[in-house]
């Protein structure tokens, strides 16, 4: 069971923002957006990885099981 976080509302907003960023950057990371400029792919891919890992970290702090971290 997940333990309550002290700043729950702030964590909820950050988590939603991270999910939106992941959705937005997923097209580039998965090669579905061919209109990206040279050099931007690495930036977008890096942002995607940071968002994904931060989301995992927040969920782990909340006590979620490791195998459930990639689910909404």
C-alpha positions in Angstrom: 0.0 0.0 0.0 1.3 3.5 -0.9 2.2 5.7 2.0 0.8 9.3 2.0 3.1 12.0 0.8 3.4 15.2 2.7 2.8 17.6 -0.2 0.1 15.5 -2.0 -1.4 18.2 -4.2 2.0 19.4 -5.4 3.0 15.8 -6.1 -0.2 15.2 -8.0 0.4 18.3 -10.2 4.0 17.3 -10.9 3.0 13.8 -11.7 0.4 14.9 -14.2 2.9 17.3 -15.8 5.5 14.5 -16.1 2.8 12.3 -17.8 2.0 15.0 -20.3 5.7 15.5 -21.1 6.1 11.8 -21.6 3.1 11.7 -24.0 4.4 14.7 -25.9 8.0 13.4 -26.3 7.0 9.8 -27.0 6.3 10.6 -30.7 9.9 11.7 -31.1 11.4 9.0 -29.0 9.4 6.3 -30.9 10.3 7.8 -34.3 6.7 8.9 -35.1 7.6 12.6 -35.6 9.9 13.0 -38.6 9.7 16.8 -38.6 12.2 17.3 -35.8 15.3 19.4 -36.5 18.8 18.1 -36.3 20.1 18.0 -32.8 16.7 18.2 -31.2 16.3 14.4 -31.0 18.9 14.0 -28.3 17.4 16.8 -26.3 13.9 15.4 -26.5 15.1 11.9 -25.8 17.0 13.2 -22.7 13.9 15.0 -21.4 11.9 11.9 -21.9 14.3 9.8 -19.9 14.5 12.4 -17.1 10.7 12.6 -16.9 10.3 8.8 -16.9 12.9 8.3 -14.1 11.5 11.1 -12.0 8.0 9.7 -12.3 9.4 6.3 -11.2 11.1 7.9 -8.3 7.9 9.7 -7.1 5.9 6.5 -7.4 8.6 4.5 -5.6 8.6 7.0 -2.7 4.8 6.6 -2.5 5.3 2.9 -2.0 4.2 1.5 -5.4 5.6 -1.8 -6.4 8.5 -1.7 -9.0 6.5 -3.8 -11.5 3.6 -1.3 -11.4 5.7 1.8 -12.1 5.0 2.0 -15.9 1.2 1.9 -15.5 -1.1 4.9 -15.1 
